[in-house]
Amino acid sequence: MGLFSVLLVDDEEELVTTLQERLSYRDVDADFSLNGASAIQKIRKKKFDVVVLDLKLPGISGIETMRVIKSEFPDVPIIMITGHGSLENGEELPKGAYDYLPKPVNIDKLLEALKGALEKNDK
């Protein structure tokens, strides 16, 4: 068992498998899903401490996936990631999201955001 558990949700398999591997080297228990429906099924079966969720997903969008997760698991922080746009361009953080990271995802910034989400959740 790692320091904490993370569910990575993105349709870019190479991205999530790489992040999963890099997080596991840092003693983080990471799993992944390639779409929103699969992520919802996984989080219903296993407790995750944090979800990292792509904004643009095939089928159920990242925003809709977040709504379902937040309605069933309101205490699980969600960090949004996207390669489309950024908050610097004036976009707002989606309601319910803890943080936002642009792609390509920097592993150190991701770890910092994950730890921040967990600390905020513990308060």
Sequence and secondary structure as in RCSB ss.txt:
>XXXX:A:sequence
MGLFSVLLVDDEEELVTTLQERLSYRDVDADFSLNGASAIQKIRKKKFDVVVLDLKLPGISGIETMRVIKSEFPD
VPIIMITGHGSLENGEELPKGAYDYLPKPVNIDKLLEALKGALEKNDK
>XXXX:A:secstr
  SSEEEEE S HHHHHHHHHHHHHTT EEEEESSHHHHHHHHHHS  SEEEEESS SSS HHHHHHHHHHH TT
S EEEEESS  GGGT    TT SEEEESS  HHHHHHHHHHHHHHHH 
